Amino acid sequence: MFSVPGVALLWIEPLTFPIALLCFAHAWAVPWIQARRGAQSVVALGSKRSAAVRDGATGPERVALGLLADLVGRDGIDCLKMTGFASYGGELGLWLVGEQGAFLVRDGVLGKRVFSWCVRVGDAGDLPAADRVAHLFLALREDEAGFATIANLNFSGAGWRVRQHLRAAQR
């Protein structure tokens, strides 16, 4: 959006080139920062910020992983192992649910559009990481539109912007 003022400045007066460069830098930097924020807000199972890594693979965590595997089904287990996200194909698009939020991937006119939602399980306390994902997954499965209403939208934009801030396995 800030590219338009930069082009307008150059069209009106070419001597405004330094100001136009600032507009172009702003047009590049703001979406990059927002995409990074959106990618980091969704915590995947097994990532550095995951409660499963912090607490270790204790008995309750293993039981919770087994129950989560039952929830996502046979097809979702592979996605969960590879990316740390539980996948759910809903009416709004493909959801990838993590410990502290979810990505919504939708097909758009110019390619895939990614929405990053930040939401946490209230009063999680000693709840295993997989149980946190299961709670969010069940809430999403029960009321997809309500989930999107309650969660905080961190980022909405092109898929390639978010992809560059994810681990290789999650891309």
C-alpha positions as CSV (number, residue, x, y, z in Angstrom):
1,M,0.0,0.0,0.0
2,F,2.9,2.4,0.7
3,S,4.3,1.7,-2.8
4,V,1.6,3.9,-4.3
5,P,2.6,7.1,-2.4
6,G,6.2,6.4,-3.4
7,V,5.3,6.1,-7.1
8,A,3.1,9.2,-6.8
9,L,5.9,11.2,-5.3
10,L,8.3,10.2,-8.1
11,W,5.6,11.1,-10.7
12,I,4.9,14.5,-9.2
13,E,8.5,15.5,-8.5
14,P,11.5,13.2,-9.2
15,L,13.6,15.1,-6.6
16,T,11.5,13.4,-3.9
17,F,13.4,10.1,-4.7
18,P,14.8,9.8,-1.1
19,I,11.3,10.1,0.4
20,A,10.0,7.6,-2.1
21,L,12.7,5.2,-1.1
22,L,11.4,5.4,2.5
23,C,7.9,4.7,1.3
24,F,9.2,1.6,-0.6
25,A,11.2,0.4,2.5
26,H,8.1,0.8,4.6
27,A,6.0,-1.1,2.1
28,W,8.5,-4.0,2.3
29,A,9.3,-3.9,6.1
30,V,5.8,-3.8,7.7
31,P,4.4,-6.9,6.0
32,W,7.7,-8.8,6.7
33,I,7.5,-7.9,10.4
34,Q,3.8,-8.8,10.7
35,A,4.4,-12.1,8.9
36,R,7.2,-13.0,11.3
37,R,5.0,-12.1,14.3
38,G,2.2,-14.2,12.9
39,A,4.4,-17.2,12.3
40,Q,5.9,-17.0,15.7
41,S,2.6,-16.7,17.6
42,V,1.5,-20.2,16.6
43,V,3.6,-22.6,18.7
44,A,4.0,-26.1,17.2
45,L,4.4,-29.2,19.2
46,G,8.1,-30.0,19.6
47,S,9.3,-26.5,18.8
48,K,11.7,-24.6,21.0
49,R,8.8,-22.7,22.7
50,S,6.6,-25.8,23.2
51,A,5.7,-27.0,26.7
52,A,6.4,-30.5,25.6
53,V,10.1,-29.7,25.0
54,R,10.3,-27.7,28.3
55,D,8.7,-30.4,30.4
56,G,10.0,-33.4,28.6
57,A,8.1,-36.5,27.3
58,T,6.6,-37.6,30.6
59,G,3.8,-40.1,31.1
60,P,1.0,-37.6,30.9
61,E,2.5,-36.0,27.7
62,R,2.6,-39.5,26.0
63,V,-1.0,-40.2,26.9
64,A,-2.0,-36.8,25.7
65,L,-0.2,-37.4,22.4
66,G,-2.0,-40.7,22.0
67,L,-5.4,-39.0,22.5
68,L,-4.5,-36.2,20.1
69,A,-3.5,-38.8,17.5
70,D,-7.0,-40.4,17.9
71,L,-8.6,-37.0,17.4
72,V,-6.7,-36.1,14.2
73,G,-7.1,-39.5,12.6
74,R,-4.8,-41.5,10.4
75,D,-4.3,-38.8,7.9
76,G,-3.6,-36.1,10.5
77,I,-1.0,-38.1,12.3
78,D,1.6,-37.7,9.5
79,C,1.1,-33.9,9.5
80,L,1.3,-33.8,13.3
81,K,4.6,-35.7,13.3
82,M,6.2,-33.7,10.5
83,T,5.1,-30.2,11.3
84,G,3.9,-30.2,15.0
85,F,0.5,-28.9,13.8
86,A,-2.9,-30.8,13.9
87,S,-4.6,-30.3,10.5
88,Y,-8.3,-29.9,10.1
89,G,-10.2,-29.2,6.8
90,G,-13.1,-26.9,7.7
91,E,-15.5,-24.8,5.8
92,L,-13.2,-21.8,5.9
93,G,-10.2,-23.6,4.6
94,L,-7.4,-25.8,6.0
95,W,-6.5,-25.2,9.6
96,L,-3.2,-26.0,11.2
97,V,-3.6,-26.0,15.0
98,G,-0.7,-25.5,17.3
99,E,-0.3,-25.1,21.1
100,Q,-1.0,-21.4,21.1
101,G,-2.9,-20.7,18.0
102,A,-3.7,-21.8,14.5
103,F,-3.0,-21.0,10.8
104,L,-5.9,-20.9,8.4
105,V,-4.8,-21.5,4.8
106,R,-7.2,-20.5,2.0
107,D,-6.9,-20.5,-1.7
108,G,-7.1,-17.0,-3.2
109,V,-7.1,-15.3,-6.5
110,L,-3.3,-14.7,-6.4
111,G,-2.4,-17.9,-4.6
112,K,-2.6,-19.2,-1.0
113,R,-3.6,-16.7,1.7
114,V,-2.6,-17.4,5.3
115,F,-4.3,-16.2,8.4
116,S,-2.5,-16.5,11.7
117,W,-4.7,-16.7,14.8
118,C,-3.4,-16.4,18.4
119,V,-5.4,-18.2,21.0
120,R,-4.5,-20.1,24.2
121,V,-6.2,-22.6,26.5
122,G,-7.2,-20.7,29.6
123,D,-5.6,-21.6,32.9
124,A,-3.5,-24.4,31.2
125,G,-1.3,-24.7,34.3
126,D,0.3,-28.2,34.2
127,L,-1.7,-29.3,31.1
128,P,0.5,-31.3,28.7
129,A,1.2,-29.6,25.4
130,A,-0.7,-32.2,23.3
131,D,-3.8,-31.6,25.5
132,R,-3.6,-27.9,24.7
133,V,-3.6,-28.7,21.0
134,A,-6.5,-31.1,21.6
135,H,-8.5,-28.4,23.3
136,L,-8.0,-25.9,20.5
137,F,-8.7,-28.6,17.9
138,L,-12.0,-29.6,19.5
139,A,-13.1,-26.0,19.9
140,L,-12.3,-25.5,16.2
141,R,-14.1,-28.6,15.1
142,E,-17.1,-27.7,17.2
143,D,-17.5,-24.1,16.0
144,E,-15.2,-22.9,13.3
145,A,-16.7,-19.5,12.9
146,G,-16.8,-19.0,16.7
147,F,-13.1,-20.0,16.9
148,A,-12.2,-17.4,14.3
149,T,-14.3,-14.8,16.2
150,I,-12.7,-15.5,19.6
151,A,-9.1,-15.8,18.5
152,N,-6.9,-12.8,17.8
153,L,-5.9,-12.3,14.2
154,N,-2.1,-11.7,14.1
155,F,-1.5,-11.7,10.3
156,S,-3.3,-12.1,7.1
157,G,-1.4,-12.2,3.9
158,A,0.4,-14.2,1.2
159,G,1.5,-17.7,2.1
160,W,5.1,-17.1,1.0
161,R,5.5,-14.3,3.6
162,V,4.7,-16.6,6.5
163,R,6.5,-19.6,5.0
164,Q,9.9,-17.9,5.2
165,H,9.6,-17.6,9.0
166,L,8.7,-21.3,9.6
167,R,11.0,-24.3,10.1
168,A,11.8,-26.3,6.9
169,A,9.6,-29.2,8.0
170,Q,6.6,-26.9,8.6
171,R,6.7,-25.3,5.2
